[in-house]
């Protein structure tokens, strides 16, 4: 999992990987998920300066996080699937 410690890095990763579904790219999806998590932690609920003030809704990022989790879950094999594929045993040649 990528780690983003600054808001600029998280925003850059979010924008760079937002097209994960269009590319059907699992690595991009994982990077996007990390960026979403970082944005939820790093973005202030409100901000203001001399010229502007604004609010954002964390629900927008949470919705993106839900979608990317679903995308990853549909494409990444589970541990159980991996174990079952590698646990096939051929007893035809074994003798007791």
C-alpha positions in Angstrom: 0.0 0.0 0.0 1.3 3.4 -0.9 1.6 6.0 1.8 0.9 9.6 1.2 1.9 12.0 3.9 1.0 15.3 2.2 -2.2 16.6 0.8 -0.5 17.4 -2.5 0.9 13.9 -2.9 -2.5 12.4 -2.1 -4.3 14.7 -4.6 -1.7 13.9 -7.3 -2.1 10.1 -6.8 -5.9 10.5 -6.7 -5.9 12.3 -10.1 -3.2 10.1 -11.7 -5.1 6.8 -10.8 -8.7 7.9 -11.1 -9.0 6.1 -14.4 -8.3 2.7 -12.9 -11.6 1.2 -14.1 -11.2 2.5 -17.7 -7.8 0.8 -17.8 -9.0 -2.2 -15.8 -5.7 -1.7 -13.9 -5.5 -3.4 -10.5 -2.3 -1.6 -9.5 -3.9 1.8 -10.3 -6.9 0.8 -8.3 -4.8 0.0 -5.2 -3.0 3.3 -5.6 -6.3 5.1 -5.9 -7.6 3.4 -2.8 -4.6 4.5 -0.8 -5.0 8.1 -2.1 -8.7 8.1 -1.1 -7.8 6.9 2.4 -5.1 9.6 2.7 -7.5 12.3 1.5 -10.0 11.3 4.1 -7.3 11.8 6.7 -5.6 14.9 5.3 -8.3 17.1 3.9 -9.8 19.6 6.4 -13.5 19.6 6.8 -13.4 23.4 6.2 -10.8 25.8 5.0 -10.6 29.5 4.5 -8.2 32.3 3.6 -8.6 36.0 2.9 -10.3 35.4 -0.5 -12.1 32.1 -0.3 -13.7 29.7 2.1 -15.0 26.3 1.4 -16.3 23.0 2.7 -16.1 19.5 1.2 -18.0 16.4 1.8 -16.0 13.4 3.0 -18.9 11.2 1.7 -17.7 11.8 -1.9 -14.4 10.2 -1.2 -16.0 7.4 0.9 -18.2 6.6 -2.1 -15.1 6.5 -4.3 -13.5 4.2 -1.7 -16.5 1.9 -1.8 -16.4 1.7 -5.6 -12.6 1.0 -5.7 -12.9 -1.7 -3.0 -15.6 -3.4 -5.0 -13.4 -3.2 -8.2 -10.4 -4.7 -6.4 -12.5 -7.4 -4.7 -13.9 -8.5 -8.1 -10.5 -8.8 -9.7 -8.1 -9.9 -7.0 -8.3 -13.5 -6.1 -9.0 -14.3 -2.4 -6.6 -16.2 -0.3 -9.0 -19.1 -0.2 -9.0 -19.2 -4.0 -5.3 -19.3 -4.2 -5.0 -22.1 -1.6 -7.6 -24.2 -3.4 -5.8 -23.9 -6.7 -2.5 -25.0 -5.2 -3.9 -27.8 -3.0 -4.8 -30.1 -5.8 -3.3 -33.5 -5.1 -2.9 -36.4 -7.5 -3.3 -39.7 -5.7 -3.3 -41.9 -8.9 0.4 -42.6 -8.7 0.6 -43.1 -4.9 0.9 -46.5 -3.3 0.1 -47.5 0.3 
